[in-house]
Amino acid sequence: MYLNLDGEGPAYQQLTRAFKAAILDGSLGGGTRLPPSRALAQELGMSRITVLSAYDQLRAEGYLQSRVGSGSYVSELQLTPPLRPPKATPTVIRSRYAERAVLHAIRPTYRAHQGLRFELQFGETQLTPPLNNAWGRELARAASYTSLERTSSWGLPALREQVCRYLANRRGVQADPADVMIVSGSQQAFGLAARVLLNEGDPVVMEDPHYFGAWRAFAAHGAELQAVRTDDEGLVCAELPEVPPRLIFVTPSHQFPSGPVMSLPRRLELLRYAETNNCWIMEDDYDSEFRYDSQPLAALRSLDEGDRVIYVGTFSKVLFGSLRLGYMVLPAVLREDFANARYLSDMGGLAVEQAALAHFMESGAFERHLRKVGKALKQRREVMLEGLRQHAGDRVRVNDSPAGMHVLAWLPGYDHAQLDALIGYAHEHGLGLYPVAPCYQQKPAIPGLILGYCGLPDAELREAMRLFGACLDAIDARRHEPV
Amino acid sequence: MYLNLDGEGPAYQQLTRAFKAAILDGSLGGGTRLPPSRALAQELGMSRITVLSAYDQLRAEGYLQSRVGSGSYVSELQLTPPLRPPKATPTVIRSRYAERAVLHAIRPTYRAHQGLRFELQFGETQLTPPLNNAWGRELARAASYTSLERTSSWGLPALREQVCRYLANRRGVQADPADVMIVSGSQQAFGLAARVLLNEGDPVVMEDPHYFGAWRAFAAHGAELQAVRTDDEGLVCAELPEVPPRLIFVTPSHQFPSGPVMSLPRRLELLRYAETNNCWIMEDDYDSEFRYDSQPLAALRSLDEGDRVIYVGTFSKVLFGSLRLGYMVLPAVLREDFANARYLSDMGGLAVEQAALAHFMESGAFERHLRKVGKALKQRREVMLEGLRQHAGDRVRVNDSPAGMHVLAWLPGYDHAQLDALIGYAHEHGLGLYPVAPCYQQKPAIPGLILGYCGLPDAELREAMRLFGACLDAIDARRHEPV
């Protein structure tokens, strides 16, 4: 008897696999009597127990039948048309969602320069030393007392309570824990909102420029997206469309990526428009903890007497990227719908992480961490601005905002092709630069870069700025080369 | 000047809030000059610093304007129509998804008896002592070396590698880590598959009976669901529809909730149908680790030469419910679409948990845990079956399967109303019983109960069975009462 043993894993598994293959491809036909275990064991140089185990498994799975007193026989199976080889690889008929997801696949833009020495990413503060040990202790502590049962879709009550205290103290938002849902990062909040509020084709307004991650999240769900202009007071509400959207997505505390704070008159105008037109507003308060010129400014939600603002906050930016915890403050009338959608999505988050974070906040460690990060970021911003002045000079025009984790640098003397060349050249030399163009619905006339300063300590940042200047020099030199 | 201080939190915040309220409701009109800080401080009995901080905040947020040398003035703001009180609470226009989610809201059925002493839930093994300390140590260890950066949407490579080893060893599935996606529980897998594979209205086939959680997940996404009959060989493939579905959802290792293993001929028939009709199959292998009569049987995926089976496994049932980790083995042609959908959903899972689990598996602790749980479950099953024989007798007809975490008990001598009465009576007496009817598209003729034995230790289970008998006695007595 020829059996093809593949040499992988325990002997009885190899034997089982070999028999299955022979039976399924018909070389060991239905009704064939199998040799007695002792004989086969001898023939294959295996133990009898191995052969018996294989026979048992094959019998349990239906490949063999036993006849009392007369041994084991290969089952009669319907083997044609043959399953192997298959007729063809499966034809993928994508859903509309999947089609849109391919169209808007995010990864080529975000973290395109991962692994480079001077990666000017925006969004995750790298601290030295990192939080690992402190966080590990919090997790171990939390694991010892956290129930191993499921959390509700809303998240751990203790963390929701801490979030409410934080929001009252730092964002001027009076929220009840019953309105707070802990989410697995802002991205999950966007997806849940899209599912709950939008049918395919429903209109959504975002700012121009905007966070491309949120744009793509709503686009993948089939929203009809429109970007409305911003200026130095934020969203230009006078240009909101006459046909009202279902949802307006804004970053009022710190316009991403251009920087302005949405002024009070514009906030009132936006809330009035939403009230008149029965719109929802989603406020993405992504880095409000870090203001360098004043105390944090109250969130738009704090003005929201109409209970129309879905407030989204995140811990990922202030703690670390892989933590993936955030929260939403939901209008009361939306509680049930979001809870249903969350339950359907993943039933809720992990209890231990949430317990660890709740204790981290309650103990004051979070507050201390925020101050430490704030100090580091303020310093790094100074280093970057000085480095730009020194090495880039008037080749860049910086949209500074005394907040956050990045500056926007316009390059008025260059065109988009030259910016792409600069990015390519910089990448080859270990410097990761991110263009601002993907944040715009219409490509801006002047090319610009989002320069994040949160990922590198001061000394590295100085070097990065020097390198940036050198890359600009190289691109300048090329511009003056004879064609 | 009348200011309404609410007594909550730091004094300068109270003052800021009070000013904002007065300015926004018009009682402090645009252009009004604010008193000098010293004077107001004296009037309110606060420190001058407090008042200055409030003025600074209000200025930063746009409520006040400074005029050089002449103090601070209330900003001229557009305050009509007034935002407070709002015209009306927001009118919720639900998306179709949200409408369906309400219709299929799962929570009334699942864990309806949470908190009862004898809760016969099916799905989460409660061990004494619980895993807390061991898991806490794993987490702390993992936190110390796990990068705090984001994981990819696929999950931690180390865990995907461990999953592949486990699948090869225990499920007969030869998978490559590149095909394995770590998910936040099976529920997330269902949602991702629905989004990637189905447009609203696309047909999906499930078994009858089926896991209501999966049914509702696909229903919420708008699938047209059809349940196809099962018998003691599993899905009756001859009754698969002529108009083929996009997806067929099966539990071949252990039909949920009725128990049979899908026979080999039926597996071949199903794979052939899927090949002929270009369908996807989703295999929910939810409790395959626990077979009491043989080694685990190879998964349907192991026969899948056509690469059409999306295999879903979970750790939640073998470890603990709040862990919420599972995995999918994806057909190669679907990798990109699922990765896109996952990224849009929540970008991926938490690295530390995955690292902890990978180590737990690699160290052999997982294997030991499985053996321990398997032993406990096998014992508990015996206790339940003996208890049912002793206290329920022939009032129940048990669909036993030597596997898993529950038995199905039919009550041929009762109707559905009497079953509901039994469940209600049992609940009042601390016993949690779950009906099988929600698992059927068409209510079965005979009422039945899903009796989970995984949640209680032996002694409690014996008591639960005694109590069950007593509840049956009470319902029987009622039946013989004169009307």
Contacts between the chains, C-beta under 8 A, distances in Angstrom:
chain1	res1	chain2	res2	distance
A	8	B	168	7.5
A	9	B	168	6.5
A	9	B	169	6.6
A	13	B	169	7.7
A	13	B	172	7.9
A	16	B	172	7.9
A	17	B	172	7.4
A	20	B	298	7.8
A	24	B	303	7.5
A	53	B	295	7.8
A	56	B	294	6.8
A	56	B	295	7.5
A	57	B	294	7.3
A	57	B	295	5.7
A	57	B	297	7.9
A	60	B	293	7.8
A	60	B	294	4.3
A	60	B	295	7.3
A	60	B	297	6.1
A	61	B	264	6.1
A	61	B	297	5.2
A	61	B	298	6.1
A	62	B	263	5.3
A	62	B	264	3.3
A	62	B	265	7.1
A	63	B	264	6.4
A	75	B	264	6.8
A	75	B	265	7.9
A	77	B	264	6.6
A	77	B	265	6.1
A	77	B	268	6.3
A	78	B	265	6.3
A	78	B	268	6.0
A	78	B	269	6.9
A	78	B	272	7.9
A	79	B	268	7.3
A	81	B	272	7.1
A	83	B	268	6.8
A	83	B	271	5.8
A	83	B	272	6.7
A	83	B	275	7.1
A	83	B	303	7.3
A	83	B	305	5.1
A	83	B	306	6.9
A	84	B	305	4.4
A	85	B	305	6.8
A	86	B	275	6.4
A	86	B	305	5.1
A	86	B	306	4.0
A	86	B	307	7.4
A	87	B	275	6.1
A	87	B	306	7.6
A	89	B	306	7.9
A	89	B	307	6.7
A	89	B	333	6.2
A	90	B	278	6.6
A	90	B	280	7.4
A	90	B	306	6.6
A	90	B	307	6.3
A	90	B	308	5.3
A	90	B	331	6.3
A	90	B	333	5.9
A	91	B	278	5.4
A	92	B	333	5.2
A	92	B	334	6.8
A	92	B	337	7.4
A	93	B	246	7.3
A	93	B	278	7.5
A	94	B	196	7.4
A	94	B	337	6.4
A	95	B	195	6.6
A	95	B	196	6.0
A	95	B	197	5.8
A	95	B	198	5.5
A	95	B	199	5.1
A	95	B	202	7.7
A	96	B	199	5.6
A	97	B	195	4.8
A	97	B	196	6.9
A	97	B	199	7.9
A	97	B	341	7.3
A	98	B	195	7.2
A	98	B	196	4.7
A	98	B	197	7.5
A	98	B	337	4.6
A	98	B	340	7.2
A	98	B	341	6.9
A	101	B	196	7.9
A	101	B	337	6.9
A	101	B	340	3.9
A	101	B	341	5.8
A	101	B	344	6.0
A	102	B	336	7.2
A	102	B	337	7.2
A	102	B	340	6.2
A	105	B	340	5.5
A	105	B	343	7.9
A	106	B	343	6.3
A	106	B	344	7.8
A	107	B	343	7.0
A	124	B	149	7.3
A	124	B	150	8.0
A	130	B	148	5.6
A	131	B	148	6.3
A	132	B	143	5.8
A	132	B	144	5.7
A	132	B	145	7.6
A	132	B	146	7.4
A	132	B	148	6.4
A	133	B	143	7.7
A	133	B	144	6.3
A	135	B	143	5.4
A	135	B	148	7.7
A	135	B	352	7.9
A	136	B	139	7.3
A	136	B	140	4.6
A	136	B	141	7.7
A	136	B	142	7.8
A	136	B	143	3.1
A	136	B	144	5.0
A	137	B	140	6.8
A	139	B	136	7.3
A	139	B	139	4.3
A	139	B	140	6.0
A	139	B	143	5.3
A	139	B	352	6.6
A	140	B	136	4.6
A	140	B	137	6.9
A	140	B	139	6.0
A	140	B	140	3.5
A	140	B	143	7.8
A	141	B	136	7.7
A	142	B	136	7.8
A	143	B	132	5.9
A	143	B	133	7.7
A	143	B	135	5.3
A	143	B	136	3.1
A	143	B	139	5.3
A	143	B	140	7.8
A	144	B	132	5.7
A	144	B	133	6.3
A	144	B	136	5.0
A	145	B	132	7.5
A	146	B	132	7.4
A	146	B	322	7.6
A	147	B	322	7.1
A	148	B	130	5.6
A	148	B	131	6.3
A	148	B	132	6.4
A	148	B	135	7.6
A	148	B	320	3.8
A	148	B	321	6.8
A	148	B	322	5.4
A	148	B	323	7.6
A	149	B	124	7.3
A	149	B	320	7.5
A	149	B	321	5.4
A	149	B	322	5.7
A	150	B	321	4.6
A	150	B	322	5.1
A	150	B	324	7.7
A	151	B	322	6.1
A	168	B	8	7.4
A	168	B	9	6.4
A	169	B	9	6.6
A	169	B	13	7.7
A	172	B	13	7.8
A	172	B	16	7.8
A	172	B	17	7.4
A	184	B	184	7.3
A	184	B	346	4.4
A	184	B	349	8.0
A	185	B	346	5.9
A	185	B	347	6.1
A	187	B	343	7.8
A	187	B	344	7.1
A	187	B	345	7.2
A	187	B	346	5.5
A	187	B	347	5.0
A	188	B	345	6.7
A	188	B	346	4.3
A	191	B	344	6.2
A	191	B	345	5.5
A	191	B	346	7.4
A	195	B	95	6.6
A	195	B	97	4.8
A	195	B	98	7.2
A	196	B	94	7.4
A	196	B	95	6.0
A	196	B	97	6.9
A	196	B	98	4.8
A	196	B	101	7.9
A	197	B	95	5.8
A	197	B	98	7.5
A	198	B	95	5.5
A	199	B	95	5.1
A	199	B	96	5.6
A	199	B	97	7.9
A	202	B	95	7.7
A	216	B	344	7.2
A	217	B	344	5.7
A	220	B	340	7.9
A	220	B	344	5.2
A	246	B	93	7.3
A	263	B	62	5.3
A	264	B	61	6.1
A	264	B	62	3.3
A	264	B	63	6.3
A	264	B	75	6.7
A	264	B	77	6.6
A	265	B	62	7.1
A	265	B	75	7.8
A	265	B	77	6.0
A	265	B	78	6.3
A	268	B	77	6.3
A	268	B	78	6.0
A	268	B	79	7.3
A	268	B	83	6.8
A	269	B	78	6.9
A	271	B	83	5.8
A	272	B	78	7.9
A	272	B	81	7.1
A	272	B	83	6.7
A	275	B	83	7.1
A	275	B	86	6.4
A	275	B	87	6.2
A	278	B	90	6.5
A	278	B	91	5.4
A	278	B	93	7.5
A	280	B	90	7.4
A	293	B	60	7.8
A	294	B	56	6.8
A	294	B	57	7.3
A	294	B	60	4.3
A	295	B	53	7.8
A	295	B	56	7.5
A	295	B	57	5.7
A	295	B	60	7.3
A	297	B	57	7.9
A	297	B	60	6.1
A	297	B	61	5.2
A	298	B	20	7.8
A	298	B	61	6.1
A	303	B	24	7.5
A	303	B	83	7.3
A	305	B	83	5.1
A	305	B	84	4.4
A	305	B	85	6.9
A	305	B	86	5.1
A	306	B	83	6.9
A	306	B	86	4.0
A	306	B	87	7.7
A	306	B	89	8.0
A	306	B	90	6.6
A	307	B	86	7.5
A	307	B	89	6.7
A	307	B	90	6.3
A	308	B	90	5.3
A	320	B	148	3.8
A	320	B	149	7.5
A	321	B	148	6.8
A	321	B	149	5.5
A	321	B	150	4.7
A	322	B	146	7.6
A	322	B	147	7.1
A	322	B	148	5.4
A	322	B	149	5.7
A	322	B	150	5.1
A	322	B	151	6.1
A	322	B	350	6.6
A	322	B	351	4.4
A	322	B	352	7.5
A	323	B	148	7.6
A	323	B	350	7.4
A	324	B	150	7.7
A	324	B	346	6.9
A	324	B	347	6.9
A	324	B	348	7.7
A	324	B	349	7.6
A	324	B	350	6.0
A	331	B	90	6.3
A	333	B	89	6.2
A	333	B	90	5.9
A	333	B	92	5.2
A	334	B	92	6.8
A	336	B	102	7.2
A	337	B	92	7.4
A	337	B	94	6.5
A	337	B	98	4.6
A	337	B	101	6.9
A	337	B	102	7.2
A	340	B	98	7.2
A	340	B	101	3.9
A	340	B	102	6.2
A	340	B	105	5.5
A	340	B	220	7.9
A	341	B	97	7.3
A	341	B	98	6.9
A	341	B	101	5.8
A	343	B	105	8.0
A	343	B	106	6.3
A	343	B	107	7.0
A	343	B	187	7.9
A	344	B	101	6.0
A	344	B	106	7.8
A	344	B	187	7.1
A	344	B	191	6.2
A	344	B	216	7.3
A	344	B	217	5.7
A	344	B	220	5.2
A	345	B	187	7.2
A	345	B	188	6.7
A	345	B	191	5.5
A	345	B	345	7.2
A	346	B	184	4.4
A	346	B	185	5.9
A	346	B	187	5.5
A	346	B	188	4.3
A	346	B	191	7.3
A	346	B	324	7.0
A	346	B	346	7.5
A	347	B	185	6.1
A	347	B	187	5.0
A	347	B	324	6.9
A	348	B	324	7.7
A	349	B	184	8.0
A	349	B	324	7.6
A	350	B	322	6.6
A	350	B	323	7.3
A	350	B	324	5.9
A	350	B	350	6.3
A	350	B	353	6.3
A	351	B	322	4.4
A	352	B	135	7.9
A	352	B	139	6.6
A	352	B	322	7.4
A	352	B	353	7.8
A	353	B	350	6.3
A	353	B	352	7.8
A	353	B	353	7.6
